[in-house]
Amino acid sequence: MTASVRDDLLAAGLAVFDRVGFDGATVAAIRSKARASNGSFFHAFSSKKELAGALFLEVLRHYHAAVLAALDPVPDAEQGIDRLIRAHLDWVVTSRREARYLFEISRNDWGEDVRDAQRAQNARLAEGIERWRAPLVTNGELLPMTPVMFVSQLIGPAQIFCRAFLSGRDRADPRSEADTLIACANRALRPSDRIKKQ
């Protein structure tokens, strides 16, 4: 089996899950969308659940790559906060189907099978952010706090807008709130005397 067949099945799985959800999706529908034989599907994945887990890890990798790209070249505190929030918002809007899968459709019951791989990917993201953040905490540009608290203050508010957008509860592009989200994150994450007065 070629990598392209596996990629075709993952893309088809994403499309079918997006249209009918995990429970409504069938192997037959995914195979049909991918134009793959039954043998090809089961050569690549043992079940719909395994495909869903592999797809989750693939989408998570794409999301993390988009976030970490915001830190290259290495920005100062203000630029980093701005770029990381905009990277999150841009990825959600430009990769809406993938974002819906990652944040709205993926499920804990099949997620257990990929939990270790997910932890490893999350650790790589955390390490990348921490390489940028730690020196800025040391020199007083960012407030000291745990890495988890930092990310929750940075991305958490943006994620609320994104979830409303992804679920269809709010049709407004969440990027329209970027400036306000960035200003709030600066107040939460940086010493007040380091924030430029607008």
N, C-alpha and C positions, 0 to 999 in steps of 0.2 A: 504494500500500500504506500502511495506517495504522500508526502506532507500536504500536497494540495488537496487530496481527498479528505484528509483530516480537517484541513482549514475550511473546505467547503461544508463539511458537516457541522463545524462550529458556527460558521456564518449562518447556515440554515437553522441550527438550533436557536441562535439568537433571534432570528426573524420570527420563528414559530413561538418561542417563549414570549416575545414581545406582543405578539398578536393574541395568543390565547392563554398565556400563563403557563407555569410549570405543570400544573395538574391537567390542564386541557391539552397539552402537547402530547403527541404520540411519536414513537420511533418511525412509524410509517409516514407521518407528515413531514418529519425532519428529513427522512430519506428522499421523499418525493421532491422537496424543496432543493435538496442538494444534488438531485439526479444521481443518487448513489444506490447501489444494490444492497440487499439485506446483508450479504456477506461482507461487503465493504464497511457497512456500519458496525457490524459486530467484530470485525477485525480491528477497528479503531477503538471502539468503546463497548464495554460489556453491557451497558444499559443507558437509558435516558438519564438516569441519576449521575452516572459517571461522566457523560458528556456535559451535563450541567455544571459539575464540579470543575472540569477542565476549562469550560468556558468562563466560569467565575475567575479562575486564576489568570487566564489570558486577559480578560478585561481589567482585572486589578493591576496587572503588569503595565498595561497601556496607561491607565490612570496615574499610577506612580511615576512612570516615565515623564508624563506631561507635567506633573508637579515638580519633579526634580530638575527638569529642564529650566524651570524658572529661576533656579539658583546658579545658572551658568551664563555668563561669568558671575563670580561671587559678588552679591550685592551688599550694600550697607543695610542697616536695620530697616530704615524706611522703605528703601527700594525692595527689600526682600519681602516685607509684609505685603506691599502693593502687588508684587509679581506673583506671590503664592496665592493670594486671594483671586486675582484675575485668572491665573492658570486653572484653578478649581472651577470657577464660573465658566470660563471658555470651554473647558473640556466637557462639562455637563451639557452645555448648549450645543456644541458642535458634534458631540458624540452622544446624542440624547438616548438613542436606543441602548447603547452600552451602559450609560449612566442609569437608565431605568432598571436594567438588569442588575447592576451592581448594588444600587441603593433601594430598589423597590421590589424586585422579583426574587432575588436570591434568598435562599431559605436555610434555616438552621438544621432542619432534619437531614438534608443531604449534605450540608456543609461540613458535617463532622468528618467526612471522608477526606476533605482537603484542608482541614484545620492546621495541620503542621506546616504544609506548604504556604498557607495563608500567613501564618505567624512569621515564617521566614521572609516572605515578601514584605510584610509590614515592618519587620525589623530592619530591612535594607532601606526602606523609606525613612524610618525614624533615624537611622544612622546618617543618612544624607542630610536631613534637616538639622540634626544635632551638630554635624561638622560646621555648618553655617552659623547656627545659633550660639553654640558654646563660647566662642571668642567674643561675641557681642554681649553676652551676659557678663563675662569677665571684665570687659572694659566699660560696663555700665550703660551700654546702648539699649539693652533689653533687660527687663525685670527678671530676677531669678524666680523660677518656678519649675515644677517637674515638666519633663517633655510632654507628657499626656495632657497636662493642664495647658501648656503652650498651644498645642495643636487644637485643643477644644476651643480655646479663646480665638484662635486664628480662623479656623474653618467652620466651627460650630454654627455661628450665626448665618454664614453664607449657605450652609447646608439646609437650614430651615427654609430659605427661599427656594433652593434647588429642589427640595422634596415637594414643595407645593407646585412648582413648575412641572416636575416629572410626573406627578400624579394627575395633572390637569386641573387641580384646584385653583391655580393662578396661571393665567396665560401670559402674563408679563415676563419678558426676558429678564432673568435674575441679574444679568450684567448691568441693567439699568440702576441697580442699587450698589454697584461696586464702590463708588466714591464714599458713600456713607459707611459701608461695611469696613472699608480700609481705615477711615477716620476712627471708627469705634475700636477696631483692632489695635491701632496705634495707642489709643488711650488705655487699653487694657494691658498692653504688652511692653510699653516703653515708659521710662520715667518722664514725668510731666515736663521737666526742664529740658528734655532732649527733643521734644516735639515742636516742630516749627509752627509758629502762630500764623494762621492763614489770614 
